[in-house]
Amino acid sequence: MAAAGGLKSQGFAVGAALDHVAQRWIGQAQTLLDARAHISNRLRYTKNQHAADESHIAGTLSGITEPDHGFDEQSGG
């Protein structure tokens, strides 16, 4: 940006072009950072949701004390 400003102030047309490229580069870098943050947030959410699901499943399964209870009565034997 400083080089672009210096070139523009000295009348070089390439200064404006360099400034345009620098502005686009900054915009693209910001877009990339935003996308990375979005992905990171989604991964964190997914990890937490899976942990909650695992905890729920473990709690449900640990409440089953007699897995075969009731099957013998229904089968007649």
Buried (B, 14 or more C-beta within 10 A) or exposed (E): EEEBEEBBEEEEEEBEEBBEEBEEEEEEEEEEEEEEEEEEEEEEEEEEEEEEEEEEEEEEEEEEEEEEEEEEEEEEE
